[in-house]
Amino acid sequence: MKRAIGDDKAYLEFPRRELHDKLGMRNTLLSTDRFGDFILSSQVYTNARDLGRLGMLYLQNGMWKGERIISEDWVKFVRTPAPSTAPNNQYGGHFWLVPANRTDIPKDAYSTNGNRGQFTVIVPSHNLVIVRRGLDYGRQGFSQWDLTREVLKAIRPATEDR
């Protein structure tokens, strides 16, 4: 991205100008590594509302208020299992996917997953975004898929139980 933009200042402003400002993500800070490069799989500081906005962007297939922010091809890429994760297919393009052996979660769900228990789950078939802004130390193990299952059970219309 830095080479494509060609200017260090424009590169450092790009995520804010082209994503955060457009989505209203006012409380998100992207840090760079010691070389001035965005890592984006880490060094991102944010809050639950901004994570929700990012989830809504993906739920809306890359559209925000009538403007295309990310391409449909990118959204498809993040939701497509990486070949190296077969047969469980739990990882796409930078997003986690519902493992093949889970039958209690819609297969179209996908999720970010932070290293301290924060995540954003997008479930297109239920028009749903779930954000957890947790802080887990030590043994990691809070399952975004178990939480998704419980949220779906809680919001399921009573008529489905009949």
C-alpha angles and dihedrals in degrees: 000000000000092000093046092052092043098200123084095214093048089047093054091048096044101088092047095045098041101035118009098044093045093050096040092245095159098158102052124105123188114200127199131224122249090280093056094253125136111238096184094185084078139004092061116130117192147134135245096264093054091047087052091053091052090049091050090052089057093042087055090052094250097315125122122183091337095312125110106234099167127018124259086235090060092050089050091048094054090050095049117094114247109241091234091063096061134156093027094037094201099148132058131171100325092321131092118242131205106274113249092242094058111097097168096071127063109258092230092066119109135173150199113227124200123204094245099049101277117133146156118218120198117198108180095182089061097035086238139145120185121192126193116185096187131156112214121176127189117003108031115213114126102132118220088197094055089049090048091052091052094046091050090050090050096051097039110119113254089240090069089063093060 
